[in-house]
Structures are given as structure tokens and as C-alpha cells.
Amino acid sequence: MLVAERPRPERIRSRPNAWWLAVGTVCFGAFMGQLDASIVTLTYGGLRSEFHTSLAAVEWVSLAYLLTLVALLVPVGRLSDAHGRKLLYLYGFAVFTLASAACGLAPSLLALVAFRVVQAAGAAMMQANSVALVTTSAPRRRMRSALGVQAAAQALGLALGPTVGGTLVSTLGWRWVFGVNVPIGVIALAGGHYLLPRTRARTRVARFDWAGLVLLAGATTSALMAVSAASGLGVPGWGVGVLLFMAAVGGWGFVHRQQRTKTPLLDLDLLKVRAVRLGLVGALNGYLVLFGPLVLVPVVLTARGTPELTAGLVLTALPTGFALSATGGDRLLPRRLADRGRCMAGSVVLMFALAALLVVPLTMVWLLPVLALTGLGLGMFTPANNAVIMSAIPARSSGTGGGLVNMTRGLGTALGVALVTLALHLAGSAGTQAGARSAAAILIAASAFALASAWLSPRTDPRASQAHATEDAEGSRR
């Protein structure tokens, strides 16, 4: 049971819609990951009071998690392609659940940060396999719908985070923000054991590229720390320059290593596929646009005297619009509209919505429709863009591909938070219209990059049909 994937019971595997059960199970992980992402920042005040420390120190509770997640997503995806996506996914849930319990019992801030690193390792095992499990479980013709449901689960977790976190912190204390993951994790573990399909198409890995992992982790960590440092952490300019230099050297070393080693951590041939390369550019900018407003709106509104609870309720318009569009887009948009066209349509909606931030007053009356429209655009763009990427990746490498998508999502998330914070910091006052316009300009530019990536993407990729030609046939045997 510990080293081999178990098949689903026959009564489940033989059901016509068994793939929906697998997708629903994956949605537990998607929900938990985004709930955790949006809920932890609400613990900062309680952590500072209990551990008598500064905000800069408390921020490492989030930073350590994010850095670990980004560094491990692609390596874990590679291991999953070799040893089984269901197996690694279930181990990820176990590690994430146990680490969540440990975070809730942490005796010090240092211990909490260490447990968050372990929690991120479990999250990497889940997230690196979530997209792959969805795309290999769902029939080819229903892939976009399945990815839309997964995106909606992420949006739901994102939307509930501020409300759930605020309620838990104000009533039970910050420790229960981590404890809430435990019962959900136990349910998802049991469901995954019985409902997730086994991995059929695998890629053998003779040796693990530990040197590649160190270079990748060093490059991503240095890059994210440099952006964070430039966002107002008080690091001198030469320190930011050193971090950027380390990121560049680490990135060059990683690419050089992957080209030379016999067992690369990342199959660079995947990036030679135009649809994959451009799709990842779109994914990074899409998640930058998603998480940028999650920083911009609360900071601007609270700086003008709006209560935190009210700001959080306004913010839920974005993930709500995302969820509605991701799940209902197939019914509203023409069926003949391909994934590329949906990406372009979503990007245009994003640019229109974000452009409104340049002219409308930053009040709740105006922000609600702007955020809702932004969510609708993202709900059209994100599932279709993920479908473009995964359709162009061979089934045997879907774990690596899923890891790439989620690593790009993590980088987009970090850049969305850091660049919006940087824009507000440079404007001098978070509550000014000038600061909001600077941040909106960054988000509009990201939307333009997403539109350009969709426009330049090929209408059909010649490898897509070959990559998934046997997928539907295999699904009934898992």
C-alpha cells in the first residue's frame, strides 16, 4: 500500500461518470491550497502579539511556504511521472495534513516557519499532480470543463479565505487557521484512495537530478527575494542587485545542467512546443492578474478607513466571478470557439475591466463590478489556457507538465503580490489614486501579455492529438 498505487474498486471504475469522482477529489486539494494561500495573512497580527516579533519576521510564514512550493513543483512532477501520480498525490495530502496540525501546535515562530516548509512540500506533491490527474481522468472532449471545475474550486477557496480566516482568528485564535486543514485532509485522503485512477503512462527516471534541484531552488528563491526586497523591505539597492545576479546565474546554471545531464529534472523539449511555451507565459500573467487585486483592493480601501471585513466582502466579487465563468463558460460561449479563442476573449475582458481602474473612483460601488468583470475574464482565460498547455504535452509527461503549470502559477502569484506592493510603495501612499493607477497599469500590461501569448499560439498543435490519442481508451482501464 505504501509504494504501489491501488486500483479503484470495480463498482467505481465501471461507472460511466467515474472521471467526475476523480475530478471532485482533486478539487479538495485545489480548494485547500487556495484557502491556505488567502487565509494565512490574517494570522500576522496574532503571530506578532504571541511571539513578540516584527512584521518582517512574521512574513516568513508565507515566504518560506511560497519559496518551497515554487522550487519543488517541477521536481515532484518529474518523480510523479516515474512513480505514479496518485501515489505522490496521496502522500502529499498526508504530509500537508500532518504539517498543518504541527503548524497549529507550533511553540515558536521558528518552528512555525519550519513546519510551513514541510507543509509546502506536501502542497507541492498535491499541486504538481492536480492538473495531470484531471487531464488524464477526464475524456478528451470534457477536459476544458473538468479544468474549469478545478479552477472554480481554487476560486472558492480563495473567496472563502478572508471570511473563514477572519472568523477563526477573531473567535478561536490563529492556530485554528492551520487546524481547519486537518479534517478536510482526512476526508480527501480517504476519497483519493478509492476514487483516483492509477497512473498508466509513466516516464522512467534512472537517477534524480539533485544538482538541478539546488540550482532551480536557488534561482527562484533569489528572484522572488529580489522582487520582495524591492517592494519596501528596506534592503539596500546593492543587495537587490546581488539577489538578481544570483537568480540569473542560478537560472543559467539550471538550463545548462538540464541540457547536459542524462537525467534532467525538466524535459526542456516540452518548452520547444510553441503551445506549451506561450501557454506558460499566459498562465504566469493570468495568475499575476488574479492575485494582484487581492493585494491592491484591501490595502487601498483600508487606507481610506474602510473596515477589513467590508474590504474582504468587496474582494470576494473577483473569485466569485472567476468561479461562475469557469464553470458556466462552456454553456454561454459558442461550442465551436476553440481554447485559443476563449483565451483571447478572456484577455480582452481582463484588459477592459482593469482599464476601468485608471478612471473610476476607488469606492465599493465601482470596485464591485470591476472585480466581478475581472473574475469573469479570468474564468474564461485560465481553464482554456491550461487545456492548451496540457493538450500539447504527452500523457507520459503530464505530471511534469502539471508541475510546470503550477510552478508558473506560483511565480505569477508572487509577482502579483510583489509588483503591486512595489507600485504602491513607489507611489508613496497606498490610498492614493496615483498608487492604484500604477498598480492597475502593471495588471493591464500582464493582461496584454496574456492576450499576446494567446494570439501567437498555434491554432492547433501537431503534437496534441498524438499526446492524447489513447487517453480516453486508457481511462476505462485505470
Secondary structure, DSSP 8 states (H G I E B T S, - for coil): --SS-----HHHHTSTTHHHHHHHHHHHHHHHHHHHHHHGGGGHHHHHHHHT--HHHHTHHHHHHHHHHHHHHHHHHHHHHHH-HHHHHHHHHHHHHHHHHHHHT-SSHHHHHHHHHHHHHHHHHHHHHHHHHHHHHS-GGGHHHHHHHHHHHHHHHHHHHHHHHHHHHHHT-THHHHHTHHHHHHHHHHHHHHHS----S----SS--HHHHHHHHHHHHHHHHHHHHTTTS---HHHHHHHHHHHHHHHHHHHHHHHH-SS-SS-THHHHSHHHHHHHHHHHHHHHHHHHHHHHHHHHHHHTT--HHHHHHHHTHHHHHHHHHHHHHHHHS-TT--HHHHHHHHHHHHHHHHHGGGTS-SSHHHHHHHHHHHHHHHHHHHHHHHHHHHHTS-GGGHHHHHHHHHHHHHHHHHHHHHHHHHHHHHHS-TTSHHHHHHHHHHHHHHHHHHHHHHHHS-SS-TTHHHHTTTHHHHHTT-
